[in-house]
């Protein structure tokens, strides 16, 4: 399984590939805000995907329709999650999660081929790691908005030669405030990012990226800016014939000229034996404690610098087991699973927010039992377009512990 598709494969994929994914999930968490416990059944991550290619795949389309606005109007119960006006619940993504068109041109520089691409549309900025939806752990990490920049109108230039891929993009800084909202096109170009990815060997890649995001949480553009850094290493391949996936990432976001700084360190992995898959994640991430509305799961919007009442640090262990039903090559497959979480939260550098008074304790646990469903095209590594696009479906391999031939 290559980290990026080889040139020969990139020239001859199916012209059109379709797929769908979803997770039927029961989650119980103790405590939730105001020292209660809560259990919910939800359909999470319901997406429909389409990939198309033409002109020997030099012209590509990536489309992902996310229906969480219908199935998760009030978000997914995920203690520690935050962003886009939700807190302790993962926000529903916008209906048009990705809508990107890219064109590629190939040159010769001596004995080396250079591939250049231009991508434009709505999707991810070239920054950080893969969307957690395409990774084995169902629970979204606390660092989602530190480690990815998503749901933006973006123009991205990519260059790839040998094992090195360089991407640079401009996009709008504002985050969406509801699932049906589109980016503010008059803000396109007020933010930018760059990412360098090196495929060290066939199974191993490293990435480093930086982004300057203007007023992400104040849609009119009067909020504070963010400076974001990300470093990560990713492994996907066999270790003595056993399929293994691993990711280690570090992320840092500085806001309001360094007045607020948020750090994250995350390590996760998965190991597959025949139909069984074990996965584990350790995360230590800091998040802003924003002023909340009358609902303890919603934060005040528009966000300003005085909306942050403190910083908390979340240390979370997540372990899970899944069992794949059906053959690896089946068009439709399913994986029932169970996932356990245990975490601790604490205040960082003072502030008005007090963990114990709000949650009733400084630790939490949760259990999730679910069924992951996939039909047709395998889940792709969201956020990589043009020369960085992974058409081989490696993200599905990471989720299900299987590898394409």
C-alpha positions as CSV (number, residue, x, y, z in Angstrom):
1,X,0.0,0.0,0.0
2,X,1.8,3.2,-1.1
3,X,1.5,6.4,0.7
4,X,0.6,8.1,-2.6
5,X,-0.6,6.5,-5.8
6,X,2.1,5.7,-8.2
7,X,2.1,7.4,-11.6
8,X,1.0,4.3,-13.5
9,X,-2.0,3.8,-11.2
10,X,-2.9,7.5,-11.3
11,X,-3.3,7.3,-15.1
12,X,-5.8,4.4,-15.1
13,X,-8.4,4.6,-12.3
14,X,-12.1,4.0,-13.0
15,X,-13.6,7.2,-14.5
16,X,-16.3,7.3,-11.9
17,X,-16.3,5.7,-8.4
18,X,-19.1,6.0,-5.9
19,X,-19.3,5.1,-2.2
20,X,-21.2,5.6,1.0
21,X,-20.2,5.3,4.6
22,X,-21.9,5.6,8.0
23,X,-21.7,4.5,11.6
24,X,-24.7,3.5,13.7
25,X,-23.5,4.4,17.3
26,X,-24.6,4.2,20.9
27,X,-22.5,6.3,23.3
28,X,-22.8,6.6,27.1
29,X,-20.7,9.2,28.9
30,X,-20.2,10.0,32.6
31,X,-20.1,12.8,33.4
32,X,-21.4,15.4,31.0
33,X,-21.7,19.2,31.8
34,X,-23.5,19.9,35.1
35,X,-22.5,16.5,36.6
36,X,-25.0,14.4,34.7
37,X,-24.6,11.2,32.7
38,X,-26.0,10.7,29.2
39,X,-26.5,8.0,26.6
40,X,-27.5,8.5,23.0
41,X,-28.1,6.6,19.8
42,X,-27.1,8.4,16.6
43,X,-26.1,7.8,13.0
44,X,-22.7,9.5,12.7
45,X,-20.5,10.1,9.7
46,X,-23.1,9.5,7.0
47,X,-21.4,10.4,3.8
48,X,-21.8,9.8,0.1
49,X,-18.6,10.0,-2.0
50,X,-17.9,10.5,-5.7
51,X,-14.5,10.5,-7.4
52,X,-14.2,11.1,-11.2
53,X,-11.2,11.3,-13.5
54,X,-10.7,12.3,-17.1
55,X,-7.9,12.9,-19.6
56,X,-5.8,10.1,-18.2
57,X,-6.8,11.2,-14.7
58,X,-5.1,14.6,-15.2
59,X,-8.5,16.1,-14.5
60,X,-10.0,15.0,-11.2
61,X,-13.1,15.6,-9.2
62,X,-13.6,14.8,-5.5
63,X,-17.0,15.2,-3.9
64,X,-18.2,14.3,-0.4
65,X,-21.8,14.9,0.7
66,X,-22.1,14.8,4.5
67,X,-25.6,14.3,6.0
68,X,-24.7,15.0,9.6
69,X,-26.9,18.1,9.5
70,X,-29.9,15.8,9.3
71,X,-28.7,13.0,11.7
72,X,-26.8,15.2,14.2
73,X,-28.6,18.5,14.3
74,X,-27.5,18.9,17.9
75,X,-24.1,17.4,17.5
76,X,-22.5,14.1,18.6
77,X,-21.9,13.5,22.3
78,X,-18.1,13.6,22.5
79,X,-16.8,15.1,25.7
80,X,-13.8,17.3,25.0
81,X,-14.9,18.1,21.4
82,X,-15.3,21.8,20.4
83,X,-15.5,24.1,17.4
84,X,-18.1,25.9,15.2
85,X,-20.2,26.8,18.2
86,X,-20.4,23.3,19.8
87,X,-18.6,22.2,22.9
88,X,-18.5,18.7,24.4
89,X,-20.4,17.7,21.3
90,X,-18.8,17.3,17.9
91,X,-20.4,19.7,15.4
92,X,-22.2,18.3,12.3
93,X,-20.1,19.0,9.2
94,X,-21.6,21.0,6.4
95,X,-23.6,19.1,3.8
96,X,-21.0,19.9,1.1
97,X,-17.9,18.5,2.8
98,X,-15.8,18.4,-0.3
99,X,-16.3,19.7,-3.8
100,X,-12.9,20.0,-5.4
101,X,-11.8,19.9,-9.0
102,X,-8.1,19.6,-9.9
103,X,-6.0,19.7,-13.1
104,X,-2.5,18.2,-13.4
105,X,0.4,18.8,-15.7
106,X,3.5,16.7,-16.0
107,X,7.0,17.9,-16.8
108,X,10.4,16.4,-17.2
109,X,13.4,17.8,-15.3
110,X,16.3,15.7,-16.4
111,X,15.7,12.1,-15.3
112,X,13.0,13.2,-12.9
113,X,9.3,13.7,-13.5
114,X,7.7,16.8,-11.9
115,X,3.9,16.8,-11.5
116,X,2.1,20.1,-10.9
117,X,-1.6,20.5,-10.0
118,X,-4.1,23.3,-9.4
119,X,-7.2,22.5,-7.3
120,X,-10.1,24.7,-6.5
121,X,-13.5,24.3,-4.7
122,X,-14.7,23.6,-1.2
123,X,-12.8,21.3,1.1
124,X,-9.7,21.2,3.3
125,X,-6.8,23.6,3.3
126,X,-3.4,22.0,2.8
127,X,-2.6,21.7,6.5
128,X,-2.1,18.9,9.0
129,X,-3.3,15.3,9.0
130,X,-6.2,13.3,7.6
131,X,-9.8,14.0,8.7
132,X,-10.5,11.7,11.7
133,X,-13.5,10.3,9.8
134,X,-10.9,8.4,7.6
135,X,-9.1,6.9,10.6
136,X,-9.8,3.8,12.8
137,X,-10.9,5.4,16.0
138,X,-14.6,6.4,15.8
139,X,-14.3,9.1,18.6
140,X,-13.1,12.4,17.1
141,X,-10.0,13.7,18.9
142,X,-10.1,16.9,20.9
143,X,-7.5,18.4,18.5
144,X,-9.7,18.3,15.4
145,X,-9.6,22.1,15.0
146,X,-5.9,22.2,15.8
147,X,-4.8,19.5,13.4
148,X,-7.1,20.1,10.4
149,X,-8.6,23.2,8.6
150,X,-11.8,22.1,6.9
151,X,-14.9,23.3,5.1
152,X,-13.2,26.2,3.3
153,X,-13.3,27.7,-0.2
154,X,-9.7,27.0,-1.3
155,X,-7.3,27.3,-4.2
156,X,-4.4,24.9,-3.9
157,X,-1.2,24.5,-6.0
158,X,0.7,21.3,-5.6
159,X,4.1,20.1,-6.9
160,X,5.3,16.5,-6.6
161,X,8.7,15.1,-7.6
162,X,10.0,11.8,-6.3
163,X,9.0,11.3,-2.7
164,X,8.3,15.0,-2.0
165,X,5.0,16.7,-2.3
166,X,4.6,20.4,-1.7
167,X,1.2,22.2,-1.4
168,X,0.3,25.8,-0.9
169,X,-3.2,27.2,-0.7
170,X,-5.3,30.3,0.0
171,X,-8.7,30.1,1.5
172,X,-11.3,32.0,3.6
173,X,-10.6,32.1,7.3
174,X,-14.2,31.9,8.5
175,X,-15.7,28.6,9.9
176,X,-19.3,27.7,9.1
177,X,-21.9,28.3,11.8
178,X,-24.5,25.7,10.5
179,X,-24.5,22.7,8.2
180,X,-26.1,24.5,5.2
181,X,-23.8,27.5,5.3
182,X,-21.2,28.2,2.5
183,X,-17.9,30.0,2.9
184,X,-17.8,33.8,2.6
185,X,-16.3,34.2,-0.8
186,X,-15.4,37.8,-0.1
187,X,-13.0,36.4,2.4
188,X,-11.3,34.0,0.0
189,X,-7.6,34.7,0.2
190,X,-7.5,36.2,3.6
191,X,-5.8,33.0,5.0
192,X,-3.1,30.7,3.6
193,X,-1.3,27.5,4.4
194,X,1.5,25.3,3.2
195,X,2.3,21.6,3.6
196,X,5.3,19.4,2.8
197,X,4.9,15.6,2.7
198,X,7.8,13.2,2.3
199,X,7.1,9.5,1.5
200,X,10.3,8.2,3.2
201,X,9.6,4.6,2.2
202,X,6.6,2.8,0.7
203,X,4.7,2.5,4.1
204,X,6.0,5.6,5.9
205,X,5.4,9.4,5.3
206,X,6.1,12.6,7.2
207,X,4.4,15.9,6.9
208,X,5.0,19.4,8.2
209,X,2.7,22.4,7.7
210,X,1.9,25.9,8.7
211,X,-1.2,28.1,8.4
212,X,-2.2,31.7,9.1
213,X,-5.9,31.8,9.6
214,X,-7.7,35.2,9.8
215,X,-10.6,35.5,12.2
216,X,-11.8,31.9,12.0
217,X,-14.5,32.1,14.7
218,X,-15.8,35.5,13.8
219,X,-17.5,35.3,10.5
220,X,-17.5,39.0,9.6
221,X,-13.7,39.0,10.1
222,X,-13.2,41.1,13.2
223,X,-11.9,38.3,15.4
224,X,-8.4,37.2,16.3
225,X,-6.0,35.4,14.0
226,X,-4.5,32.0,14.4
227,X,-1.0,30.8,13.6
228,X,-1.0,27.0,13.3
229,X,1.8,24.4,13.1
230,X,1.6,20.7,12.5
231,X,4.1,17.8,12.4
232,X,3.2,14.2,11.9
233,X,4.5,10.8,10.9
234,X,2.2,8.1,9.5
235,X,2.8,4.4,8.9
236,X,0.5,2.1,6.9
237,X,1.8,-1.3,5.9
238,X,2.6,-4.8,7.0
239,X,4.8,-5.7,9.9
240,X,5.8,-9.4,9.5
241,X,2.7,-10.0,7.4
242,X,0.4,-8.2,10.0
243,X,-1.4,-5.1,8.7
244,X,-0.4,-2.2,11.0
245,X,-1.5,1.5,10.9
246,X,0.1,4.2,13.1
247,X,0.1,8.0,13.4
248,X,1.9,10.4,15.7
249,X,1.2,14.0,15.5
250,X,2.0,17.3,17.2
251,X,0.0,20.5,16.7
252,X,0.2,24.0,18.0
253,X,-2.2,26.9,17.6
254,X,-1.4,30.4,18.7
255,X,-4.2,33.0,18.9
256,X,-4.5,36.7,19.7
257,X,-0.7,37.3,19.0
258,X,0.3,34.5,21.3
259,X,-2.0,35.4,24.3
260,X,-3.7,32.0,23.9
261,X,-1.6,29.0,22.9
262,X,-3.0,25.4,22.5
263,X,-0.8,22.3,22.2
264,X,-1.7,18.8,21.1
265,X,0.2,15.5,21.1
266,X,-1.6,12.4,19.7
267,X,-0.5,8.8,19.1
268,X,-2.8,6.2,17.6
269,X,-2.6,2.9,15.9
270,X,-4.4,-0.2,14.7
271,X,-3.4,-3.9,14.3
272,X,-5.4,-6.4,12.3
273,X,-5.5,-10.2,12.5
274,X,-7.7,-11.8,9.9
275,X,-11.2,-10.3,10.7
276,X,-10.3,-8.8,14.1
277,X,-9.0,-5.2,14.5
278,X,-7.6,-3.6,17.7
279,X,-7.1,0.1,17.9
280,X,-5.8,2.5,20.5
281,X,-5.2,6.3,20.8
282,X,-3.5,8.4,23.4
283,X,-4.2,12.1,23.2
284,X,-3.1,15.1,25.3
285,X,-4.7,18.3,23.9
286,X,-5.4,21.8,25.2
287,X,-8.7,23.5,24.2
288,X,-10.3,26.9,24.8
289,X,-13.1,27.1,27.3
290,X,-15.4,29.5,25.6
291,X,-18.4,31.3,27.1
292,X,-21.4,29.0,26.9
293,X,-25.0,29.8,26.1
294,X,-28.0,28.6,28.1
295,X,-27.2,25.2,26.6
296,X,-24.1,23.7,28.2
297,X,-23.2,22.2,24.9
298,X,-23.1,25.4,22.9
299,X,-20.7,28.4,22.9
300,X,-21.4,32.0,22.2
301,X,-21.1,33.1,18.6
302,X,-19.6,35.4,17.2
303,X,-16.4,34.5,19.1
304,X,-14.2,37.3,20.3
305,X,-11.0,37.2,22.4
306,X,-12.9,37.8,25.6
307,X,-15.0,34.8,24.9
308,X,-12.2,32.5,26.2
309,X,-12.6,32.0,29.9
310,X,-9.7,29.6,30.3
311,X,-7.8,26.7,28.9
312,X,-8.2,23.1,29.8
313,X,-6.0,20.1,29.1
314,X,-7.6,16.8,28.1
315,X,-5.7,13.5,28.4
316,X,-7.7,10.7,26.9
317,X,-7.1,7.0,26.4
318,X,-9.2,5.3,23.7
319,X,-9.2,1.5,23.0
320,X,-11.4,-0.4,20.7
321,X,-12.1,-3.8,19.1
322,X,-13.8,-4.4,15.8
323,X,-14.7,-7.6,13.8
324,X,-15.2,-7.3,10.1
325,X,-18.1,-9.1,8.5
326,X,-17.8,-10.3,4.9
327,X,-14.8,-10.7,2.6
328,X,-12.2,-7.9,2.2
329,X,-13.1,-7.5,-1.4
330,X,-16.9,-7.3,-0.8
331,X,-18.7,-4.3,-2.3
332,X,-20.6,-3.9,1.0
333,X,-18.9,-4.5,4.3
334,X,-19.7,-4.0,7.9
335,X,-17.7,-3.9,11.2
336,X,-19.4,-4.1,14.6
337,X,-17.1,-2.6,17.3
338,X,-16.9,-1.5,20.9
339,X,-14.8,1.5,22.0
340,X,-13.9,2.6,25.6
341,X,-12.6,6.0,26.6
342,X,-11.1,7.2,29.9
343,X,-9.9,10.8,30.3
344,X,-8.9,13.5,32.7
345,X,-9.3,17.2,32.3
346,X,-7.5,20.0,34.2
347,X,-7.1,23.8,34.0
348,X,-4.0,25.3,32.4
349,X,-2.6,28.7,33.5
350,X,-5.6,29.8,35.5
351,X,-8.6,31.5,34.1
352,X,-12.3,31.7,35.2
353,X,-13.2,28.2,34.2
354,X,-13.2,25.5,36.9
355,X,-13.4,21.9,35.8
356,X,-14.8,20.4,39.0
357,X,-17.5,22.9,39.5
358,X,-18.7,22.5,35.9
359,X,-18.4,18.7,35.5
360,X,-18.6,17.6,39.1
361,X,-15.3,15.7,38.8
362,X,-12.0,15.9,36.9
363,X,-12.2,12.6,35.1
364,X,-14.7,10.9,32.7
365,X,-15.3,7.6,31.0
366,X,-17.5,6.6,28.0
367,X,-18.4,3.6,26.0
368,X,-19.5,3.4,22.4
369,X,-21.0,0.4,20.7
370,X,-21.6,0.6,17.0
371,X,-21.7,-0.7,13.5
372,X,-19.5,0.8,10.8
373,X,-21.0,0.4,7.3
374,X,-19.4,1.0,3.9
375,X,-20.6,0.4,0.4
376,X,-18.8,0.9,-2.9
377,X,-15.8,3.1,-3.0
378,X,-13.6,2.9,0.0
379,X,-13.2,5.9,2.3
380,X,-10.5,8.3,1.0
381,X,-8.0,10.4,2.8
382,X,-9.9,13.6,2.9
383,X,-8.1,16.9,2.3
384,X,-5.6,15.8,-0.4
385,X,-6.2,17.0,-3.9
386,X,-4.3,17.1,-7.2
387,X,-0.9,15.5,-7.0
388,X,-1.5,14.8,-3.3
389,X,-4.7,12.9,-3.8
390,X,-4.7,9.3,-2.5
391,X,-6.9,7.4,-5.1
392,X,-5.9,4.0,-3.7
393,X,-8.3,4.2,-0.7
394,X,-5.7,3.8,2.0
395,X,-7.9,5.4,4.6
396,X,-10.4,2.5,4.3
397,X,-7.5,0.1,4.8
398,X,-6.6,1.9,8.0
399,X,-10.2,1.7,9.2
400,X,-10.8,-1.9,8.3
401,X,-7.3,-3.4,8.4
402,X,-7.1,-4.5,4.8
403,X,-4.9,-3.6,1.9
404,X,-5.5,-3.1,-1.8
405,X,-3.8,-5.5,-4.1
